[in-house]
């Protein structure tokens, strides 16, 4: 029997409870490696198993991430996401959703809108939503699909942009800072032991001595 909280980390359970108790677009902010994909996969599975039989559209920055989403959703919750849809296609009934890139989304928006008008319930999951600006093509594409989606689950570890432009589906406070519906911070991830290890990669450099965190050591990195 399907249990919506089985196998989730504590923060994912908390976030899921809040999501299910919230209407409208939902912004979940969590640091890299904390399990945003796992959380979103469970959200998609819940909607897919509901009476809506919702079709999920996951929007990603790159093709590689798109493929990772499809593999992860299948492994985690048995969802089948296609990574191959084109403008004008009929809703792929054999799949539970589709993983596309933000670059593809503007060209697919009218097709996905047609699916919604023909009775398909659409859930859109913009991953790393900070890549989108309300004033650029990627932002227009994700906003267009959001107009026909019955739920929007936006994900980000860094919900801000260096150019200062607003991001679709990100609520802001009075000072202009992002105000997520749920946030899981680096400090929480470190305390829970799930934060990614920090890795230093050298490019065009030569290691003379190894770096050490021991204050008594005289090793240095050049």
C-alpha positions as a printed NumPy array, in Angstrom:
array([[  0.   ,   0.   ,   0.   ],
       [  1.29 ,   3.448,  -0.951],
       [  2.375,   5.568,   2.009],
       [  3.207,   9.114,   1.004],
       [  5.811,   9.544,   3.775],
       [  7.665,   6.209,   3.448],
       [ 11.416,   6.484,   2.885],
       [ 11.596,  10.264,   3.246],
       [ 14.027,  12.203,   5.395],
       [ 12.569,  14.236,   8.247],
       [ 12.842,  17.533,   6.374],
       [ 11.186,  16.005,   3.306],
       [  8.271,  14.823,   5.441],
       [  7.913,  18.292,   6.962],
       [  8.064,  19.923,   3.525],
       [  5.536,  17.461,   2.114],
       [  3.083,  18.13 ,   4.944],
       [  3.363,  21.86 ,   4.316],
       [  2.988,  21.426,   0.553],
       [ -0.157,  19.323,   0.93 ],
       [ -1.624,  21.917,   3.288],
       [ -0.89 ,  24.779,   0.846],
       [ -2.709,  25.893,  -2.281],
       [ -1.134,  27.565,  -5.272],
       [  2.551,  27.749,  -6.26 ],
       [  4.98 ,  26.374,  -3.672],
       [  8.684,  27.272,  -3.412],
       [ 10.924,  24.738,  -1.652],
       [ 14.503,  25.835,  -0.988],
       [ 17.041,  23.237,   0.06 ],
       [ 20.824,  23.08 ,  -0.24 ],
       [ 22.591,  20.831,  -2.792],
       [ 22.62 ,  17.141,  -1.886],
       [ 19.778,  17.459,   0.618],
       [ 17.218,  15.595,  -1.495],
       [ 15.119,  18.141,  -3.417],
       [ 14.668,  15.674,  -6.26 ],
       [ 13.48 ,  12.932,  -3.913],
       [ 10.989,  15.285,  -2.3  ],
       [  9.634,  16.49 ,  -5.655],
       [  9.408,  12.934,  -6.974],
       [  7.157,  12.011,  -4.059],
       [  4.967,  15.048,  -4.712],
       [  4.581,  13.961,  -8.34 ],
       [  3.791,  10.391,  -7.284],
       [  1.063,  11.569,  -4.907],
       [ -0.619,  13.636,  -7.611],
       [ -0.216,  10.853, -10.149],
       [ -1.921,   8.375,  -7.828],
       [ -4.755,  10.757,  -7.027],
       [ -7.975,  10.981,  -9.003],
       [ -6.388,  13.708, -11.122],
       [ -3.792,  11.256, -12.538],
       [ -1.673,  14.345, -12.948],
       [  0.952,  14.595, -15.683],
       [  4.189,  16.085, -14.361],
       [  6.351,  18.456, -16.384],
       [  9.827,  18.79 , -14.886],
       [ 11.823,  21.71 , -16.287],
       [ 15.627,  21.53 , -15.918],
       [ 18.597,  23.716, -16.852],
       [ 20.436,  21.047, -18.915],
       [ 19.954,  17.786, -20.817],
       [ 22.135,  15.916, -18.323],
       [ 19.954,  17.01 , -15.396],
       [ 16.855,  16.119, -17.401],
       [ 18.117,  12.538, -17.772],
       [ 19.008,  12.395, -14.074],
       [ 15.467,  13.433, -13.173],
       [ 13.946,  10.672, -15.272],
       [ 16.221,   8.046, -13.708],
       [ 15.696,   9.305, -10.156],
       [ 11.897,   9.541, -10.403],
       [ 11.715,   5.98 , -11.671],
       [ 14.059,   4.637,  -9.   ],
       [ 12.453,   6.536,  -6.136],
       [  8.752,   6.303,  -6.899],
       [  8.321,   4.168, -10.007],
       [  7.418,   7.149, -12.194],
       [  8.072,   6.971, -15.919],
       [  9.161,  10.329, -17.312],
       [  9.791,  10.709, -20.999],
       [ 12.66 ,  12.946, -22.076],
       [ 11.475,  13.122, -25.685],
       [  8.506,  15.314, -26.479],
       [  8.068,  17.696, -29.379],
       [  5.756,  20.556, -30.217],
       [  2.407,  19.252, -31.45 ],
       [  2.716,  15.827, -29.796],
       [ -0.335,  14.283, -28.163],
       [ -0.161,  13.82 , -24.411],
       [  2.054,  10.716, -23.947],
       [ -0.433,   8.426, -22.199],
       [  2.21 ,   5.754, -21.571],
       [  4.156,   8.111, -19.286],
       [  3.551,   9.787, -15.941],
       [  5.307,  12.948, -17.001],
       [  8.078,  14.527, -19.035],
       [ 11.467,  16.012, -18.222],
       [ 12.396,  18.911, -20.488],
       [ 14.97 ,  21.685, -20.495],
       [ 14.13 ,  25.328, -19.936],
       [ 15.382,  25.988, -23.455],
       [ 12.739,  23.582, -24.811],
       [  9.885,  24.898, -22.719],
       [  8.929,  28.042, -24.691],
       [  8.445,  25.9  , -27.795],
       [  6.421,  23.305, -25.874],
       [  4.197,  25.67 , -23.896],
       [  1.338,  25.765, -26.413],
       [  1.395,  21.957, -26.699],
       [  1.223,  21.495, -22.931],
       [ -1.583,  24.058, -22.764],
       [ -3.49 ,  21.986, -25.325],
       [ -3.062,  18.913, -23.122],
       [ -4.536,  20.839, -20.194],
       [ -7.478,  22.097, -22.269],
       [ -8.147,  18.506, -23.362],
       [ -8.431,  17.312, -19.78 ],
       [ -4.89 ,  16.49 , -18.637],
       [ -4.084,  17.742, -15.141],
       [ -0.597,  19.24 , -15.285],
       [  1.871,  19.655, -12.43 ],
       [  4.97 ,  21.681, -13.278],
       [  8.201,  21.253, -11.324],
       [ 10.748,  23.933, -12.277],
       [ 14.094,  22.701, -10.941],
       [ 16.698,  25.33 , -10.009],
       [ 14.106,  27.997, -10.803],
       [ 16.701,  30.758, -10.267],
       [ 17.925,  30.064, -13.813],
       [ 14.726,  31.744, -15.023],
       [ 14.037,  35.448, -15.184],
       [ 10.541,  36.849, -15.577],
       [ 11.995,  39.084, -18.281],
       [ 13.56 ,  36.388, -20.486],
       [ 12.52 ,  33.414, -22.639],
       [ 13.037,  30.726, -19.988],
       [ 10.92 ,  32.67 , -17.531],
       [  8.194,  33.248, -20.11 ],
       [  8.113,  29.543, -20.916],
       [  7.808,  28.309, -17.346],
       [  5.231,  30.992, -16.512],
       [  3.131,  30.014, -19.544],
       [  2.956,  26.383, -18.44 ],
       [  2.298,  27.5  , -14.874],
       [ -0.852,  29.254, -16.075],
       [ -2.502,  25.907, -16.919],
       [ -0.93 ,  23.768, -14.172],
       [ -3.13 ,  22.975, -11.2  ],
       [ -0.008,  22.93 ,  -8.973],
       [  3.479,  24.419,  -9.276],
       [  6.378,  23.125,  -7.181],
       [  9.413,  25.362,  -7.686],
       [ 12.801,  24.165,  -6.406],
       [ 16.028,  26.024,  -5.711],
       [ 19.042,  26.046,  -3.458],
       [ 19.78 ,  29.699,  -4.262],
       [ 16.541,  31.598,  -5.023],
       [ 18.138,  34.809,  -6.272],
       [ 19.796,  36.165,  -9.415],
       [ 22.926,  38.27 ,  -9.806],
       [ 21.099,  40.53 , -12.282],
       [ 18.417,  41.274,  -9.693],
       [ 15.544,  40.297, -11.978],
       [ 12.503,  38.632, -10.371],
       [ 12.098,  34.852, -10.696],
       [  8.776,  33.225, -11.645],
       [  6.855,  31.616,  -8.762],
       [  9.22 ,  33.029,  -6.138],
       [  7.404,  35.056,  -3.445],
       [  9.293,  38.077,  -2.111],
       [  9.178,  39.901,   1.211],
       [  9.029,  43.667,   1.736],
       [ 12.795,  43.979,   1.262],
       [ 12.798,  42.024,  -2.003],
       [ 14.25 ,  38.811,  -0.575],
       [ 12.849,  35.412,  -1.548],
       [ 10.383,  34.062,   0.981],
       [ 10.118,  30.29 ,   0.395],
       [  7.211,  28.247,   1.665],
       [  9.758,  25.772,   3.025],
       [ 13.514,  26.126,   3.553],
       [ 16.148,  23.551,   4.506],
       [ 19.47 ,  25.239,   5.195],
       [ 23.12 ,  24.212,   5.   ],
       [ 23.366,  24.231,   8.789],
       [ 20.427,  21.83 ,   9.055],
       [ 21.926,  19.562,   6.393],
       [ 25.289,  19.507,   8.197],
       [ 23.573,  18.674,  11.484],
       [ 21.658,  15.859,   9.765],
       [ 24.804,  14.542,   8.08 ],
       [ 23.422,  14.834,   4.551],
       [ 25.326,  17.872,   3.249],
       [ 27.61 ,  17.232,   0.28 ],
       [ 31.31 ,  17.113,   1.035],
       [ 33.257,  20.168,  -0.03 ],
       [ 35.66 ,  19.376,  -2.861],
       [ 38.506,  21.585,  -4.081],
       [ 39.525,  20.905,  -7.663],
       [ 42.732,  22.364,  -9.062],
       [ 42.923,  23.782, -12.569],
       [ 46.256,  24.755, -14.102],
       [ 47.945,  24.578, -10.721],
       [ 50.678,  22.647,  -8.993],
       [ 50.363,  21.296,  -5.473],
       [ 53.514,  22.025,  -3.486],
       [ 52.111,  20.92 ,  -0.155],
       [ 48.724,  19.584,   0.869],
       [ 46.21 ,  21.731,   2.66 ],
       [ 45.584,  20.87 ,   6.3  ],
       [ 42.891,  21.955,   8.762],
       [ 45.378,  21.413,  11.608],
       [ 46.322,  24.891,  12.822],
       [ 49.68 ,  23.6  ,  14.07 ],
       [ 50.687,  22.328,  10.64 ],
       [ 52.718,  24.481,   8.267],
       [ 51.368,  22.875,   5.085],
       [ 50.152,  25.279,   2.467],
       [ 48.445,  25.081,  -0.907],
       [ 50.013,  27.06 ,  -3.721]])
